[in-house]
């Protein structure tokens, strides 16, 4: 950072710093005020340090001519005069001393050490600049508080993350898994410290169960400071019906059928049952736990079979649509699609649909043939009608021929045609 210079004279240096010097050093400092050259200048930099760590202050001289360098604290007490330390604070240690540099370290830095430190050079005129020590304080504690330890799917829960006693104020970021979320932060200041609390509202679903919610801190004094809590979400059962036998085959008359119902939820479903939709369950159907068995299928078994499962959160079901084929059926196996849900149902691909499509096509072709036949018949009748035009009022056949279109020659031809 840019250094800043402040002019000073002997009267300014005669404050607290000079008062701590022994008599011999005071005389030596006075002697140092004698002009020794031109073109000298002081250089230093601001220092930023984390609380508890080490700050190093460097007073450097360009174009040095052996003038005396000294370092003063914010109260203008002399820390070092050349390589001598009048201030009785052992945390200050000499790192380097030469004609061109005075470098001092300060260990175990605290907030009280923050402020301006002055570098002085005894030239004529004297020179003085200051460096500023800034102390960073990382958050002392990072805590996530969840409004409800266990949530139900569809609920909105509140989470709060608090970063205590930091300097400067910290920035809090939220993540759910790898996805960043947006919270609302509030900052409270206590003396020189800041406490930040970020509030997050989150609507949870079953997919959030076991997912970590992470509170991460952005602060210049610390890296990768974060804490997390795992979400616990309860949800209704997910139900699925699968066909064990026949394996991807036709359900034919006289053959067995075995179905299995699987249900997963949180908490795990405790109640599971089979029923037949819109009809009574056949007496020969055997239900054993999650399995349904029909040992000898027949046409009366056709229908929709439902597996229901429930837990403390709610109830769900999945349906299986059964169609029993004749034993002579050679069609490709029907595909039974089991779909689970609160109002889920099974869609079965029936090969009879293919036959229906074929029948519609044949019917359309027959209709087309009938229309074409009527069209040609109509045109043929019109030809004969034109032949006999003008004969409707004739008394006999000869007169009819004479009255027809085409004149006398045509009449003769018509006579021959009727003979």
VEXROKE-34009 format. One line per field, with one value per residue (C-alpha): residue number from 1; residue in three letters; x, y, z. Coordinates in pm, whole numbers, plus 50000, padded with zeros to 5 digits. Example, Ala and Ser with C-alpha at 12.3 -4.5 7.8 and 13.67 -1.06 7.14 Angstrom:
2
num	(1 | 2)
residuo	(ALA | SER)
east	(51230 | 51367)
north	(49550 | 49894)
up	(50780 | 50714)
# end
This chain:
419
num	(1 | 2 | 3 | 4 | 5 | 6 | 7 | 8 | 9 | 10 | 11 | 12 | 13 | 14 | 15 | 16 | 17 | 18 | 19 | 20 | 21 | 22 | 23 | 24 | 25 | 26 | 27 | 28 | 29 | 30 | 31 | 32 | 33 | 34 | 35 | 36 | 37 | 38 | 39 | 40 | 41 | 42 | 43 | 44 | 45 | 46 | 47 | 48 | 49 | 50 | 51 | 52 | 53 | 54 | 55 | 56 | 57 | 58 | 59 | 60 | 61 | 62 | 63 | 64 | 65 | 66 | 67 | 68 | 69 | 70 | 71 | 72 | 73 | 74 | 75 | 76 | 77 | 78 | 79 | 80 | 81 | 82 | 83 | 84 | 85 | 86 | 87 | 88 | 89 | 90 | 91 | 92 | 93 | 94 | 95 | 96 | 97 | 98 | 99 | 100 | 101 | 102 | 103 | 104 | 105 | 106 | 107 | 108 | 109 | 110 | 111 | 112 | 113 | 114 | 115 | 116 | 117 | 118 | 119 | 120 | 121 | 122 | 123 | 124 | 125 | 126 | 127 | 128 | 129 | 130 | 131 | 132 | 133 | 134 | 135 | 136 | 137 | 138 | 139 | 140 | 141 | 142 | 143 | 144 | 145 | 146 | 147 | 148 | 149 | 150 | 151 | 152 | 153 | 154 | 155 | 156 | 157 | 158 | 159 | 160 | 161 | 162 | 163 | 164 | 165 | 166 | 167 | 168 | 169 | 170 | 171 | 172 | 173 | 174 | 175 | 176 | 177 | 178 | 179 | 180 | 181 | 182 | 183 | 184 | 185 | 186 | 187 | 188 | 189 | 190 | 191 | 192 | 193 | 194 | 195 | 196 | 197 | 198 | 199 | 200 | 201 | 202 | 203 | 204 | 205 | 206 | 207 | 208 | 209 | 210 | 211 | 212 | 213 | 214 | 215 | 216 | 217 | 218 | 219 | 220 | 221 | 222 | 223 | 224 | 225 | 226 | 227 | 228 | 229 | 230 | 231 | 232 | 233 | 234 | 235 | 236 | 237 | 238 | 239 | 240 | 241 | 242 | 243 | 244 | 245 | 246 | 247 | 248 | 249 | 250 | 251 | 252 | 253 | 254 | 255 | 256 | 257 | 258 | 259 | 260 | 261 | 262 | 263 | 264 | 265 | 266 | 267 | 268 | 269 | 270 | 271 | 272 | 273 | 274 | 275 | 276 | 277 | 278 | 279 | 280 | 281 | 282 | 283 | 284 | 285 | 286 | 287 | 288 | 289 | 290 | 291 | 292 | 293 | 294 | 295 | 296 | 297 | 298 | 299 | 300 | 301 | 302 | 303 | 304 | 305 | 306 | 307 | 308 | 309 | 310 | 311 | 312 | 313 | 314 | 315 | 316 | 317 | 318 | 319 | 320 | 321 | 322 | 323 | 324 | 325 | 326 | 327 | 328 | 329 | 330 | 331 | 332 | 333 | 334 | 335 | 336 | 337 | 338 | 339 | 340 | 341 | 342 | 343 | 344 | 345 | 346 | 347 | 348 | 349 | 350 | 351 | 352 | 353 | 354 | 355 | 356 | 357 | 358 | 359 | 360 | 361 | 362 | 363 | 364 | 365 | 366 | 367 | 368 | 369 | 370 | 371 | 372 | 373 | 374 | 375 | 376 | 377 | 378 | 379 | 380 | 381 | 382 | 383 | 384 | 385 | 386 | 387 | 388 | 389 | 390 | 391 | 392 | 393 | 394 | 395 | 396 | 397 | 398 | 399 | 400 | 401 | 402 | 403 | 404 | 405 | 406 | 407 | 408 | 409 | 410 | 411 | 412 | 413 | 414 | 415 | 416 | 417 | 418 | 419)
residuo	(UNK | UNK | UNK | UNK | UNK | UNK | UNK | UNK | UNK | UNK | UNK | UNK | UNK | UNK | UNK | UNK | UNK | UNK | UNK | UNK | UNK | UNK | UNK | UNK | UNK | UNK | UNK | UNK | UNK | UNK | UNK | UNK | UNK | UNK | UNK | UNK | UNK | UNK | UNK | UNK | UNK | UNK | UNK | UNK | UNK | UNK | UNK | UNK | UNK | UNK | UNK | UNK | UNK | UNK | UNK | UNK | UNK | UNK | UNK | UNK | UNK | UNK | UNK | UNK | UNK | UNK | UNK | UNK | UNK | UNK | UNK | UNK | UNK | UNK | UNK | UNK | UNK | UNK | UNK | UNK | UNK | UNK | UNK | UNK | UNK | UNK | UNK | UNK | UNK | UNK | UNK | UNK | UNK | UNK | UNK | UNK | UNK | UNK | UNK | UNK | UNK | UNK | UNK | UNK | UNK | UNK | UNK | UNK | UNK | UNK | UNK | UNK | UNK | UNK | UNK | UNK | UNK | UNK | UNK | UNK | UNK | UNK | UNK | UNK | UNK | UNK | UNK | UNK | UNK | UNK | UNK | UNK | UNK | UNK | UNK | UNK | UNK | UNK | UNK | UNK | UNK | UNK | UNK | UNK | UNK | UNK | UNK | UNK | UNK | UNK | UNK | UNK | UNK | UNK | UNK | UNK | UNK | UNK | UNK | UNK | UNK | UNK | UNK | UNK | UNK | UNK | UNK | UNK | UNK | UNK | UNK | UNK | UNK | UNK | UNK | UNK | UNK | UNK | UNK | UNK | UNK | UNK | UNK | UNK | UNK | UNK | UNK | UNK | UNK | UNK | UNK | UNK | UNK | UNK | UNK | UNK | UNK | UNK | UNK | UNK | UNK | UNK | UNK | UNK | UNK | UNK | UNK | UNK | UNK | UNK | UNK | UNK | UNK | UNK | UNK | UNK | UNK | UNK | UNK | UNK | UNK | UNK | UNK | UNK | UNK | UNK | UNK | UNK | UNK | UNK | UNK | UNK | UNK | UNK | UNK | UNK | UNK | UNK | UNK | UNK | UNK | UNK | UNK | UNK | UNK | UNK | UNK | UNK | UNK | UNK | UNK | UNK | UNK | UNK | UNK | UNK | UNK | UNK | UNK | UNK | UNK | UNK | UNK | UNK | UNK | UNK | UNK | UNK | UNK | UNK | UNK | UNK | UNK | UNK | UNK | UNK | UNK | UNK | UNK | UNK | UNK | UNK | UNK | UNK | UNK | UNK | UNK | UNK | UNK | UNK | UNK | UNK | UNK | UNK | UNK | UNK | UNK | UNK | UNK | UNK | UNK | UNK | UNK | UNK | UNK | UNK | UNK | UNK | UNK | UNK | UNK | UNK | UNK | UNK | UNK | UNK | UNK | UNK | UNK | UNK | UNK | UNK | UNK | UNK | UNK | UNK | UNK | UNK | UNK | UNK | UNK | UNK | UNK | UNK | UNK | UNK | UNK | UNK | UNK | UNK | UNK | UNK | UNK | UNK | UNK | UNK | UNK | UNK | UNK | UNK | UNK | UNK | UNK | UNK | UNK | UNK | UNK | UNK | UNK | UNK | UNK | UNK | UNK | UNK | UNK | UNK | UNK | UNK | UNK | UNK | UNK | UNK | UNK | UNK | UNK | UNK | UNK | UNK | UNK | UNK | UNK | UNK | UNK | UNK | UNK | UNK | UNK | UNK | UNK | UNK | UNK | UNK | UNK | UNK | UNK | UNK | UNK | UNK | UNK | UNK | UNK | UNK | UNK | UNK | UNK | UNK | UNK | UNK | UNK | UNK | UNK | UNK | UNK | UNK | UNK | UNK | UNK | UNK | UNK)
east	(50000 | 50113 | 50320 | 50227 | 50466 | 50416 | 50662 | 50804 | 51063 | 51262 | 50965 | 50751 | 51015 | 51053 | 50730 | 50687 | 50953 | 51239 | 51135 | 51218 | 51577 | 51876 | 52073 | 52355 | 52111 | 51940 | 52273 | 52343 | 51999 | 52065 | 52395 | 52215 | 52016 | 52325 | 52283 | 52450 | 52341 | 52066 | 51844 | 51768 | 51415 | 51224 | 51021 | 50778 | 50460 | 50134 | 50101 | 49793 | 49820 | 49591 | 49540 | 49797 | 50046 | 50363 | 50374 | 50698 | 50763 | 51041 | 51184 | 51414 | 51635 | 51721 | 52052 | 52158 | 52438 | 52441 | 52171 | 52000 | 51673 | 51417 | 51073 | 50786 | 50453 | 50107 | 50159 | 50486 | 50695 | 51030 | 51037 | 51387 | 51655 | 51907 | 51954 | 51857 | 51509 | 51406 | 51045 | 51012 | 50789 | 50960 | 50717 | 50918 | 51234 | 51503 | 51513 | 51766 | 51960 | 52188 | 52255 | 51971 | 51708 | 51552 | 51330 | 51133 | 50893 | 50591 | 50475 | 50134 | 49958 | 49628 | 49362 | 49525 | 49838 | 49649 | 49736 | 50009 | 50378 | 50627 | 50964 | 51194 | 51523 | 51749 | 51848 | 51818 | 51535 | 51422 | 51202 | 50908 | 50659 | 50411 | 50293 | 49953 | 49910 | 49566 | 49466 | 49225 | 49020 | 48870 | 48527 | 48568 | 48276 | 48057 | 47726 | 47428 | 47091 | 46800 | 46444 | 46327 | 46567 | 46332 | 46120 | 45843 | 45865 | 45704 | 45774 | 45974 | 46236 | 46447 | 46824 | 47050 | 47428 | 47616 | 47977 | 48079 | 48330 | 48515 | 48691 | 48601 | 48247 | 48242 | 48042 | 47836 | 47752 | 47510 | 47533 | 47302 | 47532 | 47713 | 47436 | 47477 | 47172 | 47088 | 47037 | 46968 | 47240 | 47229 | 47538 | 47574 | 47872 | 48008 | 48297 | 48549 | 48399 | 48119 | 47874 | 47699 | 47387 | 47255 | 46901 | 46799 | 46451 | 46454 | 46164 | 46265 | 46172 | 46254 | 46561 | 46706 | 46719 | 47081 | 47206 | 47447 | 47364 | 47691 | 47758 | 48084 | 48269 | 48445 | 48694 | 49047 | 49176 | 49074 | 49039 | 48799 | 48613 | 48278 | 48033 | 47750 | 47436 | 47272 | 46902 | 46665 | 46344 | 46050 | 45843 | 45559 | 45636 | 45747 | 45571 | 45668 | 45509 | 45720 | 45625 | 45837 | 45666 | 45620 | 45939 | 45850 | 45608 | 45238 | 44997 | 44810 | 44518 | 44617 | 44960 | 45074 | 45136 | 45356 | 45381 | 45604 | 45542 | 45838 | 45790 | 46048 | 45984 | 46097 | 46006 | 45997 | 45636 | 45480 | 45147 | 45131 | 44830 | 44696 | 44351 | 44163 | 44041 | 43660 | 43609 | 43659 | 43982 | 43938 | 43927 | 44208 | 44451 | 44715 | 44868 | 45179 | 45331 | 45445 | 45381 | 45064 | 45029 | 44769 | 44853 | 44600 | 44506 | 44170 | 43972 | 43787 | 44117 | 44138 | 44151 | 44370 | 44556 | 44681 | 44954 | 44911 | 45177 | 45163 | 45377 | 45349 | 45366 | 45103 | 44988 | 45088 | 45011 | 45107 | 44875 | 44920 | 44677 | 44629 | 44504 | 44486 | 44546 | 44419 | 44655 | 44680 | 44804 | 45130 | 45151 | 45467 | 45464 | 45262 | 45455 | 45319 | 45424 | 45399 | 45394 | 45386 | 45226 | 44954 | 44707 | 44934 | 44803 | 44940 | 44932 | 44937 | 45029 | 44756 | 44819 | 44444 | 44498 | 44707 | 44418 | 44181 | 44408 | 44418 | 44036 | 44003 | 44236 | 44041 | 43711 | 43847 | 43958 | 43612 | 43446 | 43680 | 43594 | 43218 | 43254 | 43455 | 43192 | 42909 | 43106 | 43160 | 42799 | 42665 | 42868 | 42751 | 42380 | 42430 | 42550 | 42232 | 42015 | 42173 | 42109 | 41735 | 41701 | 41386 | 41209 | 41005 | 40703 | 40712 | 40403 | 40605 | 40960 | 41004 | 40896 | 41127 | 41422 | 41326 | 41297 | 41639 | 41940 | 42139 | 41877 | 41749 | 42071 | 42081 | 41718 | 41804 | 42088 | 41856 | 41605 | 41862 | 41977 | 41622 | 41557)
north	(50000 | 50360 | 50512 | 50843 | 51113 | 51369 | 51655 | 51673 | 51872 | 51839 | 51951 | 51667 | 51410 | 51547 | 51377 | 51040 | 50871 | 51100 | 51093 | 50725 | 50769 | 50759 | 51089 | 50965 | 50866 | 51202 | 51372 | 51135 | 51204 | 51578 | 51532 | 51337 | 51645 | 51801 | 51812 | 51517 | 51534 | 51581 | 51346 | 51093 | 50960 | 50705 | 50415 | 50179 | 49980 | 49922 | 49587 | 49361 | 49072 | 48811 | 48831 | 48621 | 48617 | 48822 | 49171 | 49300 | 49676 | 49795 | 50148 | 50177 | 50464 | 50539 | 50718 | 50666 | 50875 | 50695 | 50912 | 50770 | 50571 | 50522 | 50357 | 50490 | 50330 | 50495 | 50671 | 50808 | 50609 | 50497 | 50128 | 50117 | 50384 | 50241 | 49888 | 49978 | 49905 | 50156 | 50025 | 49738 | 49517 | 49190 | 49122 | 49369 | 49210 | 49348 | 49160 | 49372 | 49690 | 49870 | 50218 | 50171 | 49968 | 49918 | 49610 | 49509 | 49220 | 49224 | 48881 | 48774 | 49075 | 49183 | 49440 | 49685 | 49689 | 49837 | 50192 | 50411 | 50338 | 50615 | 50586 | 50884 | 50976 | 51233 | 51452 | 51822 | 51873 | 51554 | 51306 | 51106 | 50867 | 50626 | 50271 | 50139 | 49799 | 49646 | 49342 | 49083 | 48863 | 48540 | 48422 | 48256 | 48019 | 47902 | 47734 | 47610 | 47596 | 47408 | 47496 | 47131 | 46840 | 46610 | 46752 | 46607 | 46632 | 46950 | 47147 | 47470 | 47475 | 47760 | 47739 | 47997 | 48018 | 48246 | 48364 | 48523 | 48799 | 48862 | 49167 | 49284 | 49148 | 48811 | 48703 | 48383 | 48158 | 47863 | 47537 | 47235 | 46965 | 47138 | 47391 | 47742 | 47895 | 48251 | 48352 | 48682 | 48820 | 49056 | 49220 | 49322 | 49525 | 49489 | 49727 | 49647 | 49303 | 49189 | 48902 | 48795 | 48574 | 48441 | 48304 | 48047 | 47912 | 47575 | 47366 | 47002 | 46692 | 46323 | 46376 | 46603 | 46328 | 46280 | 46580 | 46816 | 47185 | 47379 | 47720 | 47863 | 48178 | 48428 | 48623 | 48757 | 48606 | 48247 | 47999 | 47706 | 47771 | 47592 | 47381 | 47155 | 46974 | 46678 | 46704 | 46437 | 46422 | 46184 | 46090 | 45862 | 45516 | 45461 | 45147 | 44920 | 44597 | 44348 | 44022 | 43729 | 43459 | 43421 | 43618 | 43869 | 43610 | 43588 | 43536 | 43234 | 43033 | 42745 | 42887 | 43050 | 43417 | 43555 | 43928 | 44102 | 44442 | 44652 | 44967 | 45216 | 45517 | 45701 | 45561 | 45220 | 45119 | 44896 | 44823 | 44659 | 44491 | 44361 | 44429 | 44405 | 44738 | 44759 | 44389 | 44126 | 43934 | 43583 | 43311 | 43109 | 43405 | 43351 | 43662 | 43608 | 43929 | 44130 | 43846 | 43764 | 43415 | 43277 | 42913 | 42855 | 43161 | 43193 | 43466 | 43558 | 43678 | 43969 | 44305 | 44550 | 44437 | 44704 | 44700 | 44963 | 45066 | 45324 | 45476 | 45761 | 46020 | 45883 | 45613 | 45524 | 45243 | 45078 | 44891 | 44584 | 44523 | 44151 | 44016 | 43638 | 43503 | 43179 | 42885 | 42898 | 43257 | 43299 | 43674 | 43834 | 43864 | 44148 | 44412 | 44488 | 44834 | 44897 | 45261 | 45372 | 45682 | 45824 | 45779 | 45566 | 45302 | 45035 | 45072 | 44734 | 44703 | 44469 | 44303 | 44313 | 44680 | 44578 | 44367 | 44658 | 44881 | 44621 | 44593 | 44971 | 44969 | 44686 | 44863 | 45185 | 44997 | 44836 | 45176 | 45311 | 45026 | 45083 | 45453 | 45385 | 45127 | 45371 | 45638 | 45421 | 45296 | 45651 | 45751 | 45443 | 45522 | 45873 | 45737 | 45536 | 45829 | 46046 | 45777 | 45786 | 46162 | 46284 | 45946 | 45991 | 46147 | 45924 | 45717 | 45422 | 45311 | 45459 | 45801 | 45776 | 45714 | 46003 | 46240 | 46137 | 46365 | 46323 | 46382 | 46141 | 45947 | 45875 | 45760 | 45495 | 45375 | 45360 | 45157 | 44904 | 44898 | 44818 | 44553)
up	(50000 | 49946 | 50222 | 50377 | 50502 | 50774 | 50832 | 51179 | 51369 | 51686 | 51892 | 51754 | 51840 | 52183 | 52295 | 52460 | 52246 | 52341 | 52703 | 52721 | 52591 | 52828 | 52854 | 52633 | 52359 | 52383 | 52322 | 52037 | 51885 | 51910 | 51733 | 51461 | 51371 | 51213 | 50837 | 50669 | 50306 | 50057 | 49863 | 50141 | 50182 | 50389 | 50253 | 50430 | 50365 | 50547 | 50723 | 50743 | 50989 | 51141 | 51515 | 51701 | 51414 | 51350 | 51196 | 51047 | 51018 | 50787 | 50779 | 50478 | 50361 | 50002 | 49937 | 50296 | 50452 | 50790 | 50947 | 51255 | 51208 | 51483 | 51510 | 51726 | 51826 | 51784 | 52119 | 51978 | 52221 | 52082 | 52006 | 51854 | 51824 | 51584 | 51728 | 52083 | 52223 | 52495 | 52508 | 52752 | 52536 | 52452 | 52169 | 51960 | 51824 | 51597 | 51267 | 51078 | 51140 | 50896 | 50762 | 50514 | 50709 | 51049 | 51048 | 51359 | 51423 | 51654 | 51772 | 51899 | 51747 | 51902 | 51822 | 52066 | 51848 | 51554 | 51445 | 51293 | 51352 | 51266 | 51095 | 51163 | 51000 | 51170 | 50878 | 50821 | 50777 | 50964 | 50777 | 50903 | 50748 | 50900 | 50834 | 50943 | 51105 | 51040 | 51247 | 51103 | 51335 | 51192 | 51315 | 51651 | 51599 | 51309 | 51390 | 51183 | 51356 | 51190 | 51287 | 51252 | 51290 | 51095 | 50811 | 50594 | 50216 | 50086 | 50406 | 50417 | 50691 | 50830 | 50875 | 51043 | 51025 | 51266 | 51243 | 51573 | 51659 | 51334 | 51195 | 50938 | 50905 | 50729 | 50423 | 50455 | 50159 | 50150 | 49955 | 49927 | 49798 | 49510 | 49444 | 49586 | 49754 | 49855 | 50217 | 50394 | 50625 | 50923 | 51080 | 51446 | 51572 | 51924 | 51992 | 51715 | 51637 | 51405 | 51436 | 51115 | 51095 | 50763 | 50732 | 50468 | 50386 | 50210 | 50075 | 50106 | 49907 | 49935 | 49715 | 49989 | 50251 | 50357 | 50154 | 50338 | 50379 | 50401 | 50557 | 50418 | 50529 | 50303 | 50518 | 50450 | 50776 | 50709 | 50422 | 50382 | 50706 | 50685 | 50876 | 50758 | 50866 | 50697 | 50612 | 50736 | 50532 | 50577 | 50271 | 50154 | 50015 | 49657 | 49530 | 49240 | 49113 | 48918 | 48740 | 48859 | 48647 | 48358 | 48293 | 48017 | 47876 | 47791 | 48075 | 47933 | 48056 | 48281 | 48362 | 48689 | 48762 | 49040 | 49126 | 49381 | 49539 | 49660 | 49869 | 49997 | 50217 | 50528 | 50767 | 50600 | 50518 | 50781 | 50609 | 50265 | 50102 | 49768 | 49630 | 49301 | 49162 | 49105 | 49182 | 49450 | 49474 | 49321 | 49585 | 49425 | 49450 | 49721 | 49888 | 50098 | 50233 | 49933 | 49682 | 49487 | 49326 | 49086 | 49016 | 48735 | 48526 | 48354 | 48180 | 48497 | 48646 | 48401 | 48574 | 48765 | 49075 | 49316 | 49581 | 49852 | 50105 | 50383 | 50656 | 50905 | 50625 | 50385 | 50143 | 49786 | 49540 | 49211 | 48973 | 48751 | 48465 | 48391 | 48056 | 48023 | 47669 | 47514 | 47525 | 47143 | 47143 | 46952 | 46981 | 47114 | 47494 | 47637 | 47826 | 48172 | 48285 | 48658 | 48758 | 49119 | 49263 | 49479 | 49193 | 48970 | 48733 | 48502 | 48125 | 47950 | 47582 | 47441 | 47106 | 47037 | 46960 | 46659 | 46530 | 46573 | 46365 | 46087 | 46090 | 46054 | 45754 | 45581 | 45644 | 45494 | 45179 | 45137 | 45167 | 44899 | 44660 | 44708 | 44635 | 44317 | 44199 | 44244 | 44058 | 43747 | 43751 | 43753 | 43446 | 43250 | 43314 | 43189 | 42852 | 42794 | 42895 | 42626 | 42366 | 42435 | 42470 | 42286 | 42282 | 42595 | 42411 | 42099 | 42009 | 41881 | 41835 | 41487 | 41605 | 41900 | 41674 | 41448 | 41747 | 41887 | 41839 | 41524 | 41247 | 40982 | 40937 | 41298 | 41278 | 41031 | 41245 | 41542 | 41350 | 41260 | 41621 | 41750 | 41479)
# end
